[in-house]
Amino acid sequence: MSYRIARDLEEALQLLREGRGSARIIAGGTDLFLQDLPEALVDLSGTPETLGICAEEEMLIIGACVTHAEAAASPLLQEGATVLAEACGQVGSPQVRHAGTLGGNVVNAAPAADAAVGLVAMGARAVIVDTADARRQEAVENLYADYNRSRVDSSREILLHFAMRKHGPGEGSAFKRFASRKSLSLPMFSVAAVVRLEQGLLQEVRLVAAPVKPAPTRLPQVEQRLQGLPASGDTWRLAGELVREAVTVRGSTLRCTAEYRRHLAGVLAERALQEAARRAAGLKAGESK
């Protein structure tokens, strides 16, 4: 097996062209040895076109090779995409967060990957280029073909960056997860919430749960029921009940039963929505009106 480190995007694409399907892109590589190894690996982690976090007017642009540690520590994301910064801060362990990347988290296509849940909650779109220099944009949730199967062909395509609208006035977000231990463990369940408040009422809600389907899953029927309701305890309890009814989950003898996972879905939804609304109102943890 050969291993090449691309200096820039054009060299990475050329190496894929030369591989003719036998070469494959690698970013963080934290899950590499859980899969069949290709004949050649093209390391994308040093290409300038996939690095960095910047703001362009109301948009945030995040390179696909930004690590989870970088995303979690970014002031731009902490303020403008809080849910994503929080999600990235809970990935794996410090070692994994400093190696693993947001692009790798999505292309690896694990259904409960923390960063991917945050990206979907923010409505992020991925920009992808192929070896013919054609570019396309896709919503992150549309990049999942099946459990652990991506629609991004890493033998001929490169995920360049993610684009999303940052939080505006009256908006806030939060990420909540539950796992058997604090690090090095996939979550039993996670929920991401993004809300916009006007005069104490929920005007917009985005609610994403995982694992429910192969991709992080929005719950539009719950979102619609919550719109126009006050940001209050009764609303959070209603949200928990609605989420428990809406999700279809699977149990596992190694992790937890379906009944327990459904219970977690409701509890985490209540907590995520409450925290997101508190932030949208400009309150810090522990503060109340």
N, C-alpha and C positions, 0 to 999 in steps of 0.2 A: 504493500500500500504506500502511495506517495502522499506527501503533505506539503502543500504550497501556501505561503502567506501572500495574499494579494496586496499590492501597494496602493491600488486605487480601483474604482469600479470597473473601468475598462479592462484592466488586467484580469480581474475576477471573471468577467464575462468571457474574455478570450480563453481562459483556462477551462471554463465550462464548454465552450465550443470545441476545443481540442479534445476534451474528454468524451464527447459524443454520447452522453448519457451515462458514462461510467464514473464521472466525477460528481461530487456533491458538496454543496455549501455547508460550512460549519461556522457557528458564531461562538457562543459560550462553550458548547460541547458538554454540558453537565450530564446529559442523558445519552451521550454518544454510545457508550459501551452496553447500553440496554438494547441496542438495535444491531442489525446486520451491518458490518462495515463495508463501504464501497471500495472500489479500486483506488480512488484518489479523493483527497479532501482539499477543499479550497477555503482557507481561513479568511473570513471577512472582517475580523475584529479590528483591523488596523486601517480600513478604508475610510478616508475622510467623509465620503458621501453618506455613510451610515452612522456617523457619530454626532453627538451634540444635542442639546435641547435649546430651543429658541422660541421667542414669541414674535409673531407677525400680525400686528394689529390685534384682532380678537381671537386669533388662532394660535395654537401651540403645535410645534413641529418637533418630533422626537425621533432621533435616529434609531434604526432597528438594532444597532449594536450597542446602544446605551445599556449599561448593566443595571440590574435591579438596585444595587447600592447607589449608583449615580442618580437614578430616578427618585429613590426614597429621600435623598439628601437635597434634591433640587428645590430652591426657593420658588422657582416658577411653577413647579408642579404642586408643591405644598400649598400654594395659594390658589392657583388656577385650575388644578385637577387633583384635589386633596385625596379623593378616593383612589386614584392611581398611585400616588406617593405612598399611601398607607398600605395598599395591596403589595407593592414592590418591597416594602419594608418587612413583610411577613413571609417572604419566600424563603424556603429552605433554612440555611444557616448563613453566618457571615461569609464563609468561604464560597458558598453557592451564589450568594447575592453579588459578590465581587467578580464572579466569572460569568454567570448566566445573564442572558440579554433578553430584552423585551421581544425582539424579533424571533429569537429562538423559542421563547415561551409560547408564542402563537403558532409557529410552524411545527413545533413538536406536537401540538394539537391534543394535549391532555385536557379532558373535559373540566377539570377543577383547577386549572393553573391560575394562580392568584393574579398575576399581572394582566392576563387576558380578561378576567372578570372585570377588572378596573377599566381596561380599554373599552370594552363593550358598553359599560355604564356611561362612559364619556362620549359615546357615539363615534369612536375613532374610526378612521378609514386608513387602510394600508395602501401605500404606493409601491407597485411591483414592476420591475423591468425584466425582460427576457433576453435571451441571446440574440434575438433579431432586433434588439433595441426598441421594442414596442413596450409602451407603458400602459398600465391600467390602475384603476383605483377600486378597492373593494371594502365594504364594511367588514370589520374584523370578524363578526359572527358568521359571515358568509365564507370564510376561509376554511371551514371545517367540513370534510367529506364524510367522516365517521369518527368513532372513538379512536383517538390517536392516529388519525389519517388526515393530512392537510391537503387542501386544494392548491397549495403552492408547491410546484415541482422544483425541488432544490437541486436537480440536475440540469435545469435550464432556466430557472427564474431566481431573482434576488429580491427580497423584501427590503426596500430602501429606508422608508421612514413611515411614521404614523402622523396623521393630522387630525386635530380635534379642536372644537371651540372651547375656550377656557371659560371658567365661571364668570358670570356677570353679576351686577348688583342683585341682592336678594337671593342668590344661589349658594348652595352648599352641598357637600357630599360626604359619604363615609363608607368604610369597608369593614365588615365584621366576618370573622371565620371562627370555626371551632375544630380543633384537632386533638388527637390523643395526647400530644405533647406539644411544647411551644416551638420546637424547631425540628427540622429533618423529618417532617411528617406531612403528607397531603391532608388537606382539610376533610373532615367528614361532611361539612357543608360550609358554604360561604355565601354572603349576600352583599351586594353593592347598591347604594342608593344615591341618587342625585335629585335634588328638589329645587324649585323656585317658589318663594313666598311673596305674596302681596297682601298687606294688611292682616297678617297672621293666617292666611288661607293658602292651601297648597294649589298653586296655579299649574305647575308642571311637575311630573314625577317620572323618573326612570328607575326601574327596579330590576336587577339582574341577579340570578341565582345559579349556583353550580354545586355539585354535578346534578343536572336534571336530564339534559340531552347531550349529544356529542360536543356541542358548543356551549359556552356560557349563554344563559337563556333569559331573555327579557320576559316579563310577565305583564303584557299589555292589559289584560282584563283587570288585574289588580290596580295598575296605574290609573286606568279610567275611573274606577270606583272611588279612588282617593282624591281625584281632582275636585277642587272646590271645598274640601273639608278643612276644618281648623287644625292647626298643628297642635294637637293635644293628646293626652293619654288615651282617650276613647278612640281616637283615630288610629293610634299605634296598635291598640289591641285589635281593632277591626282589621288592620293590615295583616297582623299575624294570623288571624283566622282565615282571611282570604288567601294568603300565601299557602297555608297548609292544605287548603282545598285545591289550589291551582297546580301544585307541583306533583309530578309523577316521578317517584324515586325508587331506587333499587336498594335492597339490603345486601349485606356481605357478612359472611361468618368471620372474616378477618377484621372488619372495621366496625360496623354497627347495623342494626336492623333497619328496615324501611320505615317502621313506625317511629323509631328514635330520630332518624334523619328528617322525617316530616316535622316532628316536634322542633328540631333545631331550626328548620327553615322558618317557622313562625317566630321563634324567639329572636333569631338574628335579624329578621326583617324589621321587627319592632325596634330593635336597638339601632340598626343602621339608619332607619328613617328618622328616629328621634335625634340622633347625633347630627345627621345632615341638616335637619330643620333648625337645630340650635346654631349651627354654623351659618346657615342662611340668614338667621336673625342677628348675626354678628356677636353671638355669645361664646365665651370660652367654656371649656369643660368645668362643670360644677356651678356655672352661673345660671340664673333663671330670672325671668322678668318678674 
